[in-house]
Amino acid sequence: MQVEVMEQYEELLAKVRHHLEAEDDEGLLALLLTLRPADVAQMLAELPEGQPRGKVLSLLEPVAAARVIEESILDVQRDLLRQMSAERLHQVLDRMSQDDLADLLGALPAADARALLELIPEDAAAIRQLLRYDPDTAGGIMTPEVVRLRETQTAAEALATIRQAAPDAETVYYLYVTDRSGRLTGVVSLRQLVIADPQARVADLMDRNVVSVPVYMDQEEVARVLERYGLLALPVVNDRNILLGVVTVDDVIDVLQEEATEDIHRLSATEPLEQPYLQTSFLSLVRARVLWLLVLFALQSITITILNHYQAALETVITLALFIPVVTGTAGNAGGQAATLVIRAMAVGELQFSDFLRVLARETSVGLTLGAVMSAVALARASLLGTPLEIGMTVALTVVLVVFVASVGGALLPLCIRRLRLDPAVASSPLITTLADASGLIIYFTVAGWILGIRT
């Protein structure tokens, strides 16, 4: 099914390119009207350089053009804005959601953002207010376009208010009730208003136990609250409970995708990319990867120092060298597993730094159990190779210890990093693996010294 969808998309993209090259505006418009804004936005991103993206957008009504810009990546948005006249810009920007418009202006140079704001003076104040909030907070992802009701209204009056305000509102599934000072006092669903007696008071229909989030709450926590209560939208309030705006489920989906992408990049020791891979410049790709490669290279150089320190032991019992890859590989794998499980649990709110001792106790028991299993396998493998029993016991005991140390370290390091207010994803598998390699070698040669009686 997915292959069929991709084939259909490629066919549509080819048709768009054909209409552009043939300058067939009528055929192009007919095709665009059958597509969703997200599809048009993706096609614009895939058009080769030299083909006029602005021509595609110019054929659409301002509302449709606004939806396409909202769905487009930043580079395409900039390109489209450059190709529009001032009059067309006013028409399109005026029809964009204020939160999406604020995100766009926040990514532009200050001079460009000011010039665009001058084209929409009626929305400028609200957008400037949104730009004051950190983009990773509830205030940064909310929209102030929300329908507000009064407790004294009847259901019929509330529906009339909705009809008047709905064209500019982000959502009307939930209607928020405020007092004269703008404080949030309740919430009522559109369904309740539709089926209620027209003369019923909003005060009697609304739920006063409203789930809301503070304006400076981190966007990840906002997403967790929305998920926990199964809501389609969340009201955003300040410290005086004044209703400032609303965060909708589509905003949260964007947040979850953004955060998941950042975590995946950091788990592979790469700085997050601001643009899709193919739209990211050569230098940006290098910058995103070179720093961590240098850090990991420097850390991995520690293993050279360790091997050099224990060179005499290796010369005395050369068979020890055969098992170095097994020891270091097992340590890195165990540490990477533990780190990944803990980082994911922290990302979904299951673990906090206060769980440090519980994680320590759990990984101690799990690490020792896994180490015992791996130790038995290592001992059997050593026996099959005809390795002397003393060396086999050295490898077996080392595996127990390195799996235990790597599991505990891999689990606790992300918690400690979060305690320092850093992203725990920086405790990524490559970093854990590198540290586990070094500690594994030290443990290996120390155990060899104990059992084999060699000088280390």
C-alpha positions as CSV (number, residue, x, y, z in Angstrom):
1,M,0.0,0.0,0.0
2,Q,2.8,2.4,0.9
3,V,4.5,1.7,-2.4
4,E,1.3,2.5,-4.3
5,V,1.0,5.8,-2.4
6,M,4.6,6.8,-3.3
7,E,4.1,5.9,-6.9
8,Q,0.9,8.0,-7.1
9,Y,2.8,10.9,-5.4
10,E,5.7,10.6,-7.9
11,E,3.2,10.7,-10.8
12,L,1.5,13.8,-9.4
13,L,4.9,15.5,-8.9
14,A,5.8,14.7,-12.5
15,K,2.5,16.3,-13.7
16,V,3.2,19.4,-11.7
17,R,6.7,19.7,-13.3
18,H,5.1,19.1,-16.7
19,H,2.5,21.9,-16.3
20,L,5.2,24.3,-15.1
21,E,7.5,23.6,-18.0
22,A,4.6,23.9,-20.5
23,E,3.3,27.0,-18.7
24,D,-0.1,25.4,-18.5
25,D,-1.6,27.5,-15.7
26,E,-5.1,26.1,-16.2
27,G,-4.0,22.5,-16.0
28,L,-1.7,23.2,-13.1
29,L,-4.4,24.9,-11.1
30,A,-6.9,22.1,-11.8
31,L,-4.3,19.6,-10.4
32,L,-3.4,21.7,-7.4
33,L,-7.1,21.9,-6.4
34,T,-7.1,18.1,-6.0
35,L,-4.1,18.1,-3.6
36,R,-3.8,18.7,0.1
37,P,-1.7,21.7,1.3
38,A,0.9,19.3,2.9
39,D,1.3,17.5,-0.5
40,V,1.7,20.8,-2.4
41,A,4.3,21.9,0.2
42,Q,6.3,18.7,-0.2
43,M,6.2,19.0,-4.0
44,L,7.5,22.6,-3.8
45,A,10.4,21.4,-1.7
46,E,11.2,18.7,-4.3
47,L,11.1,21.0,-7.3
48,P,14.5,21.5,-8.8
49,E,16.2,24.8,-8.6
50,G,15.1,27.1,-11.4
51,Q,11.5,26.1,-11.4
52,P,9.3,28.9,-10.1
53,R,7.8,27.8,-6.8
54,G,6.1,31.2,-6.5
55,K,4.2,30.5,-9.7
56,V,2.5,27.5,-8.1
57,L,1.5,29.5,-5.1
58,S,0.3,32.5,-7.2
59,L,-2.5,30.3,-8.7
60,L,-4.0,29.5,-5.3
61,E,-6.5,31.6,-3.3
62,P,-4.9,33.4,-0.4
63,V,-6.3,30.9,2.2
64,A,-5.0,27.9,0.3
65,A,-1.7,29.6,-0.2
66,A,-1.4,30.3,3.5
67,R,-2.0,26.7,4.3
68,V,0.7,25.6,1.9
69,I,3.2,28.0,3.5
70,E,2.3,26.8,6.9
71,E,3.1,23.2,5.8
72,S,6.4,24.1,4.0
73,I,9.9,23.8,5.4
74,L,11.8,27.1,6.2
75,D,13.9,27.3,3.0
76,V,10.8,26.9,0.8
77,Q,8.9,29.5,3.0
78,R,11.7,32.0,2.5
79,D,11.8,31.4,-1.3
80,L,8.0,31.8,-1.6
81,L,8.0,35.0,0.4
82,R,10.7,36.5,-1.8
83,Q,8.6,35.8,-4.9
84,M,5.4,37.5,-3.7
85,S,4.5,41.1,-4.1
86,A,3.6,43.3,-1.1
87,E,-0.1,43.1,-1.8
88,R,0.0,39.3,-2.2
89,L,2.1,39.0,1.0
90,H,-0.5,40.9,2.9
91,Q,-3.3,38.7,1.6
92,V,-1.5,35.5,2.4
93,L,0.1,36.4,5.8
94,D,-3.2,37.8,7.0
95,R,-4.7,34.3,6.6
96,M,-2.0,32.3,8.3
97,S,-2.4,31.1,11.8
98,Q,-0.7,33.4,14.2
99,D,1.4,30.7,15.9
100,D,2.7,29.5,12.5
101,L,3.3,33.0,11.4
102,A,5.2,33.7,14.6
103,D,7.4,30.6,14.0
104,L,8.2,31.8,10.5
105,L,9.0,35.3,11.6
106,G,11.1,34.1,14.5
107,A,13.3,32.2,12.0
108,L,13.9,35.2,9.7
109,P,16.4,38.0,10.2
110,A,15.0,40.7,12.4
111,A,14.9,43.3,9.5
112,D,12.9,40.9,7.3
113,A,10.5,40.0,10.2
114,R,9.8,43.7,10.9
115,A,9.1,44.4,7.2
116,L,6.6,41.5,7.1
117,L,4.9,42.6,10.3
118,E,4.4,46.1,8.8
119,L,2.2,44.4,6.2
120,I,-0.2,43.0,8.8
121,P,-0.5,45.8,11.5
122,E,-3.8,44.3,12.8
123,D,-1.9,41.1,13.9
124,A,1.4,42.6,14.7
125,A,0.9,43.1,18.5
126,A,-0.3,39.5,19.0
127,I,2.6,38.1,17.0
128,R,5.2,40.2,18.8
129,Q,3.8,38.8,22.1
130,L,4.2,35.3,20.8
131,L,7.8,36.0,19.8
132,R,8.6,37.0,23.3
133,Y,8.2,33.4,24.5
134,D,10.8,30.7,24.2
135,P,9.9,28.7,21.1
136,D,10.2,25.5,23.1
137,T,7.6,26.5,25.7
138,A,3.8,26.4,25.8
139,G,3.8,30.1,24.9
140,G,6.0,29.5,22.0
141,I,3.7,26.9,20.4
142,M,0.3,28.2,21.4
143,T,-2.0,30.3,19.3
144,P,-3.9,33.3,20.8
145,E,-6.8,32.8,18.4
146,V,-9.3,31.2,20.8
147,V,-13.0,31.5,21.2
148,R,-13.9,32.9,24.6
149,L,-17.3,32.6,26.2
150,R,-19.0,34.1,29.3
151,E,-20.7,32.3,32.1
152,T,-23.8,34.5,31.7
153,Q,-24.4,33.6,28.0
154,T,-27.0,31.1,27.0
155,A,-26.2,28.2,24.7
156,A,-27.9,30.0,21.8
157,E,-25.8,33.2,22.5
158,A,-22.6,31.0,22.8
159,L,-23.3,29.4,19.4
160,A,-23.8,32.8,17.9
161,T,-20.4,33.9,19.3
162,I,-18.8,30.8,17.9
163,R,-20.2,31.5,14.4
164,Q,-18.8,35.0,14.5
165,A,-15.3,34.0,15.9
166,A,-14.9,30.5,14.3
167,P,-13.2,31.7,11.0
168,D,-10.2,33.0,12.9
169,A,-10.1,30.4,15.7
170,E,-7.6,27.6,15.9
171,T,-10.2,25.2,17.2
172,V,-13.9,25.2,18.4
173,Y,-14.1,21.7,19.8
174,Y,-13.4,23.1,23.2
175,L,-14.8,26.5,24.2
176,Y,-13.1,28.3,27.1
177,V,-15.1,30.4,29.6
178,T,-13.4,33.5,31.1
179,D,-14.5,36.2,33.5
180,R,-14.4,40.0,32.9
181,S,-10.7,40.0,33.7
182,G,-9.9,37.2,31.3
183,R,-9.3,34.6,33.9
184,L,-10.1,31.0,32.9
185,T,-13.1,29.7,34.8
186,G,-14.3,26.7,32.8
187,V,-14.6,24.7,29.6
188,V,-17.5,23.5,27.6
189,S,-17.5,21.3,24.5
190,L,-19.2,22.3,21.2
191,R,-21.2,19.1,21.4
192,Q,-22.7,20.2,24.8
193,L,-23.7,23.5,23.4
194,V,-25.3,22.0,20.3
195,I,-27.5,19.5,22.2
196,A,-28.3,21.8,25.1
197,D,-31.5,23.7,25.6
198,P,-30.9,27.1,23.8
199,Q,-31.8,29.0,27.0
200,A,-29.4,26.9,29.2
201,R,-26.7,29.0,30.8
202,V,-23.0,28.4,30.0
203,A,-22.3,28.4,33.7
204,D,-24.5,25.4,34.1
205,L,-23.0,23.5,31.2
206,M,-19.3,24.1,31.7
207,D,-16.8,22.0,33.6
208,R,-15.0,24.2,36.2
209,N,-12.2,21.6,36.6
210,V,-10.1,22.8,33.6
211,V,-6.8,21.2,32.7
212,S,-4.5,24.0,31.7
213,V,-0.7,24.6,31.4
214,P,1.4,27.5,32.4
215,V,2.8,29.6,29.6
216,Y,6.4,28.8,30.4
217,M,6.0,25.0,30.6
218,D,8.4,23.1,28.4
219,Q,6.8,21.9,25.2
220,E,7.6,18.2,25.9
221,E,5.7,18.4,29.2
222,V,2.8,20.1,27.4
223,A,2.7,17.1,25.0
224,R,2.7,14.7,28.0
225,V,-0.2,16.5,29.6
226,L,-2.2,16.5,26.4
227,E,-1.5,12.8,26.0
228,R,-2.3,11.9,29.6
229,Y,-5.8,13.4,29.5
230,G,-6.6,12.5,25.9
231,L,-7.4,16.1,24.9
232,L,-7.5,17.8,21.5
233,A,-6.4,21.1,22.9
234,L,-5.0,22.7,26.1
235,P,-5.5,26.2,27.3
236,V,-2.4,28.2,28.2
237,V,-2.5,30.6,31.2
238,N,-0.2,32.9,33.0
239,D,0.5,33.0,36.7
240,R,-2.8,34.9,37.3
241,N,-4.8,32.3,35.4
242,I,-5.4,34.7,32.5
243,L,-6.2,32.7,29.3
244,L,-3.5,33.5,26.8
245,G,-4.1,31.0,24.1
246,V,-4.4,27.3,23.2
247,V,-2.1,24.5,22.2
248,T,-3.8,22.0,19.8
249,V,-3.0,18.4,19.1
250,D,-1.4,19.2,15.7
251,D,1.0,21.5,17.5
252,V,1.9,18.7,19.9
253,I,2.4,16.2,17.0
254,D,5.0,18.6,15.6
255,V,6.6,18.9,19.0
256,L,6.8,15.1,19.4
257,Q,8.3,14.7,15.9
258,E,10.9,17.5,16.6
259,E,11.9,16.1,20.0
260,A,12.1,12.5,18.7
261,T,14.3,13.7,15.8
262,E,16.6,15.5,18.1
263,D,16.9,12.5,20.4
264,I,17.7,10.1,17.5
265,H,20.3,12.5,16.2
266,R,22.0,12.8,19.6
267,L,21.8,9.1,20.2
268,S,24.0,8.7,17.2
269,A,26.4,11.5,18.4
270,T,25.2,14.0,15.9
271,E,23.9,17.5,16.5
272,P,20.3,17.9,15.4
273,L,19.7,19.2,11.9
274,E,17.5,22.3,11.5
275,Q,16.5,21.3,7.9
276,P,15.7,17.9,6.3
277,Y,18.8,16.0,5.3
278,L,18.7,16.7,1.6
279,Q,18.0,20.4,2.2
280,T,20.9,20.7,4.7
281,S,24.1,22.3,3.3
282,F,27.4,20.5,3.1
283,L,29.0,22.7,5.8
284,S,26.0,22.2,8.1
285,L,26.3,18.4,7.9
286,V,30.0,18.6,8.6
287,R,29.5,20.9,11.6
288,A,26.7,18.7,13.0
289,R,29.0,15.6,13.0
290,V,32.6,16.7,13.3
291,L,32.6,17.9,17.0
292,W,31.3,14.6,18.4
293,L,33.6,12.6,16.1
294,L,36.6,14.6,17.5
295,V,35.4,14.1,21.1
296,L,34.9,10.3,20.6
297,F,38.2,10.1,18.9
298,A,39.9,11.7,21.8
299,L,38.1,9.4,24.3
300,Q,38.9,6.3,22.2
301,S,42.5,7.3,22.3
302,I,42.3,6.4,26.0
303,T,42.2,2.7,25.0
304,I,45.6,3.2,23.2
305,T,47.0,4.5,26.5
306,I,45.5,1.6,28.4
307,L,46.8,-1.0,26.0
308,N,50.2,0.6,26.1
309,H,50.2,0.5,29.9
310,Y,49.4,-3.2,29.9
311,Q,51.8,-4.1,27.0
312,A,54.0,-6.2,29.3
313,A,51.0,-8.3,30.4
314,L,50.0,-8.8,26.7
315,E,53.6,-9.9,25.9
316,T,53.6,-12.3,28.8
317,V,50.2,-13.9,28.0
318,I,49.6,-13.2,24.3
319,T,46.3,-15.1,24.4
320,L,44.7,-12.3,26.4
321,A,44.7,-10.2,23.2
322,L,42.3,-12.6,21.5
323,F,39.5,-11.7,23.9
324,I,39.9,-7.9,23.9
325,P,37.2,-7.4,21.2
326,V,34.8,-9.6,23.1
327,V,35.3,-7.8,26.3
328,T,35.0,-4.3,24.9
329,G,32.2,-5.1,22.5
330,T,30.1,-6.7,25.3
331,A,30.7,-3.7,27.6
332,G,29.6,-1.3,24.9
333,N,26.5,-3.2,24.0
334,A,25.4,-3.6,27.6
335,G,26.0,0.1,28.3
336,G,24.2,1.2,25.1
337,Q,21.2,-1.0,26.0
338,A,20.8,0.5,29.5
339,A,21.3,4.1,28.3
340,T,18.7,3.7,25.6
341,L,16.1,2.3,27.9
342,V,16.6,5.0,30.5
343,I,16.8,7.9,28.0
344,R,13.5,6.7,26.5
345,A,11.9,6.3,29.9
346,M,13.0,9.9,30.8
347,A,11.6,11.2,27.5
348,V,8.1,9.9,28.2
349,G,8.2,11.1,31.9
350,E,8.6,7.6,33.5
351,L,11.9,8.4,35.2
352,Q,13.2,11.4,37.1
353,F,16.5,12.0,39.0
354,S,14.7,11.2,42.2
355,D,14.5,7.6,40.9
356,F,18.3,7.4,40.9
357,L,18.6,4.8,43.7
358,R,15.8,2.7,42.2
359,V,17.5,2.6,38.9
360,L,20.8,1.8,40.6
361,A,19.2,-1.2,42.4
362,R,17.5,-2.4,39.3
363,E,20.5,-2.2,37.0
364,T,22.7,-3.8,39.6
365,S,20.5,-6.9,39.7
366,V,19.9,-6.9,35.9
367,G,23.6,-6.2,35.1
368,L,24.8,-9.1,37.3
369,T,22.3,-11.5,35.9
370,L,23.1,-10.5,32.3
371,G,26.8,-10.7,33.2
372,A,26.4,-14.2,34.5
373,V,24.7,-15.4,31.4
374,M,27.3,-13.8,29.1
375,S,30.1,-15.1,31.4
376,A,28.9,-18.7,30.9
377,V,28.9,-18.2,27.1
378,A,32.3,-16.6,27.2
379,L,33.7,-19.5,29.3
380,A,32.2,-22.1,26.8
381,R,33.7,-20.2,23.9
382,A,37.1,-20.0,25.5
383,S,37.0,-23.8,26.1
384,L,36.1,-24.5,22.5
385,L,39.2,-22.6,21.5
386,G,41.3,-24.8,23.7
387,T,42.2,-21.8,25.9
388,P,43.8,-22.6,29.3
389,L,41.3,-22.7,32.2
390,E,42.9,-19.8,33.9
391,I,42.5,-17.5,30.9
392,G,38.9,-18.8,30.4
393,M,38.1,-17.9,34.0
394,T,39.8,-14.5,33.5
395,V,37.5,-13.8,30.6
396,A,34.4,-15.1,32.3
397,L,34.9,-13.0,35.5
398,T,35.8,-10.0,33.4
399,V,32.5,-10.3,31.4
400,V,30.5,-10.4,34.6
401,L,32.1,-7.2,35.9
402,V,32.1,-5.3,32.6
403,V,28.4,-6.0,31.9
404,F,27.6,-5.0,35.5
405,V,29.6,-1.7,35.4
406,A,28.5,-0.8,31.9
407,S,24.8,-1.5,32.7
408,V,24.9,0.6,35.8
409,G,27.0,3.4,34.2
410,G,24.9,3.5,31.1
411,A,21.7,3.8,33.1
412,L,22.9,6.4,35.6
413,L,24.8,8.7,33.3
414,P,21.7,10.0,31.5
415,L,20.1,10.7,34.9
416,C,23.1,12.7,36.0
417,I,23.2,14.6,32.7
418,R,19.6,15.6,33.1
419,R,20.4,16.7,36.7
420,L,22.9,19.2,35.1
421,R,20.0,20.5,32.9
422,L,21.5,19.1,29.8
423,D,19.8,16.8,27.2
424,P,20.3,13.2,28.4
425,A,20.5,12.1,24.8
426,V,24.1,13.3,24.7
427,A,24.8,10.2,26.8
428,S,24.4,8.5,23.5
429,S,25.4,4.9,22.5
430,P,28.7,6.0,20.9
431,L,29.7,7.9,24.0
432,I,28.7,5.1,26.4
433,T,30.4,2.5,24.1
434,T,33.6,4.5,24.2
435,L,33.6,4.9,28.0
436,A,32.7,1.2,28.4
437,D,35.6,0.2,26.1
438,A,38.1,2.0,28.4
439,S,36.6,0.7,31.6
440,G,36.4,-2.8,30.2
441,L,40.1,-2.9,29.3
442,I,41.0,-1.7,32.8
443,I,38.8,-4.4,34.4
444,Y,40.1,-7.1,32.0
445,F,43.8,-6.5,32.8
446,T,43.1,-6.1,36.5
447,V,41.3,-9.4,36.7
448,A,44.1,-11.0,34.6
449,G,46.6,-9.8,37.2
450,W,44.6,-11.3,40.0
451,I,44.0,-14.7,38.4
452,L,47.1,-15.2,36.3
453,G,49.5,-13.5,38.7
454,I,51.1,-11.4,36.0
455,R,52.4,-8.0,36.5
456,T,50.1,-5.3,35.1
